[in-house]
Amino acid sequence: MTFVLDDRVRENSTTTGTGNITLTGAVSGYKSFSSRMSVADTCFYTIINGTEWEVGLGTYSASNTLTRTTVYRSSNADALVNFSAGTKDVFIDLPAFAGMDATGKTRFNNLNGAFGVHGADIASAATVNLEAATGDLVDVTGTTTITAITLSEGHERTVRFTGALTLTNGASLVLPGGANITTEASDIAIFRGYASSVVRCVSYSRIAPFATAAQMEAGTDATRSVTPSVQQYHQSAAKAWCKVDSAANNTASYNVSGVTDTGTGLVTVTWDTDFSTANYAVPAQALETSSSYLCNINSQAAGSVVIQAWHVGVGRVDMSQYYVAAFGDL
């Protein structure tokens, strides 16, 4: 499927009604549609039958057949014209809206099919036809999962999603990072037609581009950036740590509000931000010259942990240094 814009392509037709147009041959001095288009190619068209006329986007759907895919302007209040009997002029055209704006800026590029205008909304579906879009910028509405997109090789469309739906990564719809994307209202994606009916998402911009604490804890979003204020919420990150000396002085720490000497060989570390439950991991180490000392957890709660140091055969003993870290859900 290719978008075609070509010169002096003009044929006649005697088709009546609102259906497909059967082309009956090139006008003298002009080329036929079949000489410039293959089946499934698209083009801008104009049809004239006396005072009846129609301008739109057509699809060369079969040999000598033009399907009136999208009507832009017409003598029937810009809707499909119910053509009466007579010989019609049918030709490839460039609609006025696709030419230049008031500043002289070109709004149509025949290399990529871009219109330079905001087209009509397209409803989400398993397969979304962006080739038939009435602009290179369109809103995709609804929440239906999208598994494929129709877009000719080299063509580009910018899409704004109006709600939450799933874009499914696959062989024909290639997404950044090779992973599915759950959209949010006002997310923007740029799709580009590639070879062999493959469409690639070449850019995806979140309306909320930075991960929240909850998204970091889930650890499944591959499309958001991480800021320093939330990186610690990821499951792999230490939620708190500290270095404590023999006098229970907190010499270096993160997310620790205080350290208390609660007895021989016992140090209580209180977290600045509590864990969600007491079910979290606390690796701890005590520094002393003998290898016969042990360091482990005496007790723990959501807001604190008690570390104890042991000497084999003696019991609890105070240590020169304690090193504590904590991993879990805040």
N, C-alpha and C positions, 0 to 999 in steps of 0.2 A: 504494500500500500504506500503510495507516494502522492504528495500534493503536487499538482501540475498547474503551472501558469505559463501559457504559451500564446503566441501571436497567430492571428488569422485562422482560428479553428472555428468553423461555422457550418452547421448543417440545418436541414429542414426536418419537420415532423408534422404529422397529421393527428397526433394523439389528442384525445379529448379527456376532460375530467381532471381529477386531482392525483392520479397515479403516476407511475414511472413514464418517462418519455422515451418513445421508440424513435431512434434517429434513422432517417431514410436516405442519407447521403449528403456529401459535402456540396455546398453552394459553389458555383463556378468561380475559380480563382482562390478558393479557400481549402483548408485541410479538414479531414474528418477527425472526429474525436478518437477513433481507433488508431489513427496514425501517430497520435501523441500520448495516448493513455493505455494502460493495461487494466484488466479487470481488478476492481477494488481501489483503484486510484481515485483521488478526489480533486475537485476544481471549483472555482467560482463560475457560476453560469448566469446567463440572462436568457429569458424566453419572451418573445414578443408575438402577439397575435392581434393585430389591429390596436384597439385601445386596451387590450388585456396584456399585462406584463408581470414578470416575476424575476427577482434577483435573489440568488442564494448560494449555498454550498451544496454541490452535487457529488454523487458517487457513481463512477462508471461501473455499475453493478454486474453487468453482463455484456456480451457483444452487442453493440449498437443500442445499449440501454442506459439511460441516465436517471438515477434515482434522486429525487428532490429531497435531500437529507435535511437541510435547514433553510428556511426562508428568511431572508433579511428584510426585503422590501417588496411590495407588490401593489397592484391596482386593487387588490381585495383587502385593504386595511392591513397590509403587511402579513397576510396569511396566505396559505396555499390558494392558488387560483384554480377555479373549476373551468378549465379552458373549453371554449366552444369550438365548433367545427371550423376548419380553415388550416392553411399551411402556416406553421410557426417558424420563426427564426430562432435557432438555439445556438448560442456561442459562448466560448470562454471569455470571461470579463474580469475586470478588477473593480469591485464595488467602491463607491465614493468613500465610505468610512475606512477603507483599508488603504487609502492613498496617503494624503498628507493632512496634518492638523493645521490650525490657524497660524502656527508659527513656522510652517514649512517643514516640520519634522516628519520624516517618513514613518508611517505607522504599519507598514507591511514589508516583510523581508521574504522574498520568494525562495531563499535558500533554506529557511527553517520553518516556513509556514506561520510565522508570528503575525498577529493582527495588530498588536499595540493597543488593544482595548480590553476592558473588563467585560467578558462574555457572560452569557446566561448561566445560572446555576446548573450543576449536574448532580443528580441523585446518586448516592453511593450504591454499588452493586458488586457482585462477585467479579465482573469485568466492567471496568469503566472506560468508555470510549472518549478519550481526550482528543482524538483526531477530528471528531465532529464538533468540538467546542467552537463557540462563536467568538472567542477571544483567546489570546495567549495567557490571560489571567482569568481564572474561574474559581468559583466557590464550589466545593463538593459537600453536599448536605447529607444528613442521615447518619446511621450507625452501622450499616451493613459492612461486614468484613470484605476487604478488597484483596483479591488474589492475583489479578491480572489487569493490565492497562493496555488499551489499543492506542498506539501512537507510531506514526511512520518514522522510518529511519532518518535521523538528522533533525526531526521536528522537536520542538521544546514547548512545554507548557508549565506555567507557574500556578500552583494550586493552593488555595486557602481552605483548610478544613473548618467546618462550623461546629463540629462536635467530636465525641469520642468514638473512634472505630479502630479496627486492627488492619494494618497493612502487612500482608504476609510475604515474607521473603521467599523467593524461589528461583527456579531457572529462568522464568520469563519476566519476573519482576524482581530486580536486584536492588536491595536496600543497603544503606551505609552500615558497615560492620557485619553484614550478612545475617542480621537478626530482625525479627518482627518489630514493628513500631506501633504503639498505641497512641493515637493522635489525641490532641486536646484542642478545644475551640481556639481558632486563630493561629494554629501552627501553619507554617508555610513550607511547601515542598516544591522542588523543581525537578521535573521528569524530562528525560531525553530519550527519544526513540533510537534504538540501536539495531544491530544486524539480527536477522533471523527471528523477527517478532519479539525481540528482547527489549524491555524498557528499563532504564536505569534511573534511580533517584540520585541525582548528582549533588543535591543539597537538601538538607532538612534543618529548618530553624524552629526551635521551640518558642512559643510565646512566653514560657517560663523556662529559660535555658539552663538554669542552675539547679542542681539536685537539692531536695529538702532533706531534713534529718530522717524522716520516715523512708524516703527513697534510698538513702544511703544504708539504712538498716536492712531494707529488703534486698539490696545489692543486685537487682536484675535489670535496671535501666541502663542501656548502652548509648543513649543519645544525649545525655546531659553532662555538663561540665561540673567539676567539683571545686568548691571554694574552701579555704582554710577553716571557715567557721563550722563546717559540717563533716569534714573528712573523717573525724574521729568516730562518727556514728557507724561507719562500715564495720561489718562483723570481724574483719581481720585486724582492726586497729585496737591498740590498748586504750581503754577508757580512762585509766588513771595509772600513775606510777609515782614512786618516791624513793629517795635515798635517806636513811635515818642513821644517826651516829649513836654511840653508846649511851649518851645522855638523853636519848629520845628527841634530839633536835632534828627537825625536818630541814635537811641541807639542800635538797633539790626535789622538785615535785611538779606534777600536773594533776589537776582536779582533786587535790587533797586540801581539806580545810584545816586539819590539825593532826598531830601525832602525840600520843600520851603514853608515858611509862606506867603501865598498870600492874607491875609486879616483876619479880625476878624472872628474866627471860621472856617477859610478855610486853608487847608493844601493840597499842590500838591505833589503827589508821582510820581516820574519818574522812569520807569522801565529800567533796564540795557539792557534786551532783550525785544523788543517790542512784543506784541501779534499780531497775523496775521490780526485781525480786532479789532474794538472797541466793538465787541459782546462777552464779557466775564463777569464772575460774580465776584463781589467784596464785600464780607462781611466785615463790619467795625464796630468797637466798640470804644466808648469814655469813659474814666474813670473819674468820678467825684463823689462827695458825694451825690448829689441829684439825685433822680430817675426821675426828670422831664426833663433831658437832652436827646436829640435825636442825633443820628449820622447816616448819610446816604451819598449817592453819589450826588455831585453837578453836575459833568460832567465827562466824560471819553473819552479817545481816545486810539488808539492802543499803544501809547508809554507812557501814563500817566493817572492818575485819580485824581480828586479833591474831597477831603472829607470835609464835613461840619458838624459842631456841632451846635445844636439849644437848646435854653432854651424856654420852652413853655411860650408864652406871652411876651417874650423879643426879641427873634431873635437869630442871630448867636452869639456864645460866644466861647472864647478860652478855651480849656480843658487841664487837667493835663497830660493825656496820650491818644494816639490814637493807636489802634491796627488794622492793615489792612492785608488782604490776598487776593489773586487773583487766580481764576481758569478759565482755558480756553485753547485755542490753540495758541501756540507761532509761 
